[in-house]
Amino acid sequence: MMMKTYFYLIAIALITVPAMNCAQTGPGEIKGKVFNDLVEPEPYIEVWVDIAGSNQLKTETDENGKFTLKPLFPGTYVVYATGFGYDTTIIRKVKVTADKITYLNDIDIAAAVVKEREAPLIEKDDPGLHRMDAQTIKALPIRYDAAAMIQSMTPEIKKGDNGELYFKGARNGTSVYYVDGIKLTGALANLPARSYASIQVYTGGVPAKYGDTTGGVVAIETQSYFSLWRQEKNRREIARKKASR
């Protein structure tokens, strides 16, 4: 697939490097809590997401009404919740990022509503992390300029005359870039906008897996087969509903 071509070219190029530095990226997860009309935790509620085709990833809430869905590929999901005596509650646009936990607000199972998740302004587990998802990227007029997109994410990033990005005044060459967990050895290249699943920028509090750096870290995730499958499924569902009106 075209969006993975860049990944493989990088991998082939780095084979000749004696010591290749990799930051392993893993799946993400969704955590949440379900309560009833008395605002009490509701145990044994079935919670699930579609993952591919007719497959689903399911779990149940514990005695405290809490649940965890994992492992999940990065992408956007629809979360379903239901139990005995309850209609299904649906939460759309739940975004999952590699190696991160997506926290849902408390789910009122008695309301049986369809709603969209509102992304928090500050990441609960990484207040120093700046993130941009695929939907935002595709809407940007500068989406074909990776450096410009990254610079637009926070005023802490400046662009030098040579095109190099500087994080919080760090020296030249101290910033590092990863694509699908593989460290780039040269300048940041532009990827097709369609290939992006997310861009994560760390200007502080860099995770240990990215090594010791005095600059910033940019981690780009490209879209997987499952992300593209979900997009196509949603597109067809929207088209079907429009046609039935």
Secondary structure, DSSP 8 states (H G I E B T S, - for coil): -HHHHHHHHHHHHHTTSSS--B-----EEEEEEEE-TTS-B--S-EEEEEEETTEEEEEE--TTSEEEEEEE-SEEEEEEEE-TT---EEEEEEEE-TT-EEE---EETTT--EEE----SS-SS-TTEEEEEHHHHHH-TTTT-HHHHHHHT-TTEEE-TTS-EEETT--TT--EEEETTEE-SSS-----GGGEEEEEEESSS--GGG---SS-EEEEEE--HHHHHHHHHHHHHHHHHHHH-
